[in-house]
Structures are given as structure tokens and as C-alpha cells.
């Protein structure tokens, strides 16, 4: 793990108070965050409740002393801590490299505050990486055809099994390259209008309250 990821995660742990109900994202930086939070829970006797966005983060949260709850028990969360694959200067993000984008977006929308934690190398002038899109398997062929008119879609395949990656929701992931994304809000709406699309990995800035950028020698909390 890079020092940037570790420093961003450690800075984020400072935002969690005793008794907080947190939204928990997924990914390697969130994994570090959960381990650091686990140390605080053990050393300070904190009580922290969490709504995980994936089976991975559920297991990690449980192993680090967080009391796992759900959105039925807590429909509004105090703060969401999540990573991102890219963040632009306006705080628009691309997420979903780990395939948990739908639950991550739900958890973020349910939170009073959303803070993205990243290594500083993931901050770019303009979003330009392929956008993960969760798709109902039944609709895959149709959605792929519609996306082909907009960009270059590729069905994500697993490394530990043959065939497509299947999300925690039982769906496929298409990674679609749109080139430089000048208007992420418009692109998000256009993708989400395709029948069969469950959710896309564009997280627009209106959803994000702050970004913690980690560097080799520390971290900066960037706010709007």
C-alpha cells in the first residue's frame, strides 16, 4: 500500500466520533481506514455502527469491531467514507473498480456527509477512465448495443473464475470508455436512462462534501 493511501485513511479516521453511524465504501484505501478505525475502537473503547457497501467491507468492518447495521435500522447515516478510482478538481468521481458502485451510491446518498479518501495520484483535471456500469444480465446485449453508440463498452470478466464478474447484487459490470468526460452530470443521466442499467460509476460533485488526498508525507482535507 502507498503512503498516500495510508495517510488519507488515517486522516479520515479522525472524523469518526463515538456513537457514529457511518457508511462504509469499498476498496483498498477503505480497507486501511477500517483497520485504523479498528485500532481506535480497541484503544479508546468507541462504539461505531456501520452500513457496508459490499461483502468485502462487511467482513472487514466486523473483524475490526464495527457493529454492522443496515439502512432499515438507520435510513440516515452520519458520514460516509469511501474511496474512488478518479476524482476531478470539482470533486466529480468515477467509482466501481471493485464492482460495488450501486450500493456505494446508495450509502453515499443516505449520508449527511460524504468524504472520499484517495491517494493524490487519483486526482485529475478531467475524468477520463472507463466508467463502470452495473447491468441486469437479462438486458446485457441491449445495453451493450446502446452504449456502443456512446463509447467503447467492455464486459468485465473475472480473474478467479471464468466468465463475467457478478456483483453482490447478481448483475454484470460493463466498463465503458467515453474518452475525456467534459460533462459528467449529463453523461450520468444519459447512462441511467438506458433500460437495464442498474447504476453507473459516475458520482457527481453534488454528492461529495470533501476529499482527503493522501501524499507521501501526509494528507490534505479538501472541501468545497
N, C-alpha and C positions, 0 to 999 in steps of 0.2 A: 504494500500500500504506500502511496506517496505521502510525503509530509503534508502536502496541501490538503489532501482528503482528511487526514487525521486532525489537522489544525482546525479545519472547518467544522468537523464533527464535535470536537472538544468545545469550541465556541458555542455551538448550538445547545449543548448540554446545560449551559448556564441559563438558558431561557426557561427551563422546566422547573416549576415550583412544586412544593409539597401539595399533594391532593389534586394535581392537574390531570385532566383527561386529554390525551394527546392523540393526534392522527399520526400513524407511522407509515412512511413510504417504504420503498424497496430499493435494493442495490447495495453496492459495496460501501459507499460513504455512510448510508443509513446503518449498515451493519456495524461500522465503527462507532457511530453515535449510540447505538443500543448497548454496546459493550461499555462505553464510557458512562452512560446513564446507569447501567447496572452497578458500576462501582460507586456512584453517588448514592444509589438506593441502599447498598450494603453498608457503606461507611456512615451515612447520615440518617439512616432509618426512614427514608422518604417513602410515601405511598404514591404510586403513579399508576394511572389507568391508561390503557392504550387500545386503539382500534387499528389493527394491522391491515395493510392493503394486499397482502399476499400470504401464502402459506409459509414462505421463507421468513418474512418478518414476524409472523405469528410465532413460529418456533423460537426465533431469536429473542423476541420480547419475553416469552415465557421463561426461557433459560436465563434471562437477566433480571428477573424479579419484577417485571411489569405485570400488573393484573389485567389480563386481556378481557375486553368487553366488546360490545357491538353497537351499531347505530340505532338499534331498538331501545337499548338501555340508555344510551347517550346520543340523541339525534343532533346535538350541537357540541362541538369539541373546542377546547381552549386554544390549541395551537397544533398545526400540522408541520412536521419536519420531514422533508423529502429531498431526494437528490434530483439530478437532471442530466441529460446527455448533452444538451447545449442550452445556453442562456444568452440572449442578446442584450444590448445595452439598455433596452426598455423593459427588461425582465420577462419578455416572452420566452417560453421554454419549449424544447422538444424532449419528451419523456417516452418511456416504453421500451427501452433497450432490454429490460428484464421481463417484458410481457405483462406487466401489472397495471397498464395505463388506465383501464376503466375504473378499477377500484381506487387507484391513486387519485383520479379526478373527483370521484365521489367523496372520498375522505377529505380532500382539499376543500371542496365546495361546502362541506359540513363544518369547517373550522372557522373560528373567529379570526385567526391569523395564520398565514401560510408562509413558511420560511424555507427557501431552497438552499441546500448546502452542496457546494461543488468545489473541486479543485479549480483554481483560477484559469487553467488552460481550457476549460469548457466555456468560458465567456468569450463571445464572438461579436463582431459588428452586426452581422446579419445571419439569421438561421439559414442553414444550407444542407443539413444532413437529411437522409431519408426519414420520412415520417412513419412511425409505426401506426398501424390501423387495425383494430380488432374487428373481426368479421364473423358473422354466423357462417358455419360450414355450408349450410344449405344455399347460401347466397354467394359463395366464393366466386364462381365463374362469372356471374353477372357483375359483381362489384369490381372484379379484376378488369373486366372489359371497360367499365365506366372510368376506372382510374387510369387505364391506358390512354384515354383521350386527354388526360390532365398531366401525366407524368410517366415514370417508369416503375411499375409495381413488380415486386418480387415476393413470392410466398416464402415466409421464414420457415426453415427446416431445422429440426433438432440435431444436436451433436451427440446426444446419448441414446437416441432412438431413430429408427427410420421414419421418414415422412414428416409432415408438418408439425411445428410447435403447436401444442394445445395449451391454451391459457387456463388459469384457475377457474374460469367461467365456462370452459369447454369449447372455446372458439379458436379460430385461426388468427394468425398475425400476417398482415401484408406490410412490407416496408416499401414505401413509395417515394422515389426521388423526384422532387419538384424543382430541383436546382435552387437558386437563391430565392428565399421567401421574403418578398417585399411587404406583403400584407397578410400576416398570419391570421388575423381575425377573419378576414374574408375567406381564406383557404380553409380554416377550421369549419366555418359554416357550410362551405361547398361540399366538403368531405362528409360531414354529418348528415347532409340532405340525401345522400345515396341510401336507398332502402337496403338493409342488410348490414350496414355499418353499425357496430355497437358503439364505438368511440374512437377518436383519433388522438394521437400523442402530442398535438399542439396544445399547450397550456398558455393561454394568453395572459398578458400582464395584469389584467383586471382581477385575476385570481390570486396573484402573487403579491405579498406585502413586503418581502425583503429577501435578499440573497446574502448568504455568508460565503465569501470567496476565500478559499484557503491557499496560502503560499508556503514556501519552504520555511519561512521564518515566523509565521503567524497567520492571522486571519482578519479580514475586514468585513464588518456588517454593513452592507449596502442597503439603504432604504430609499423609498420613493420620496 
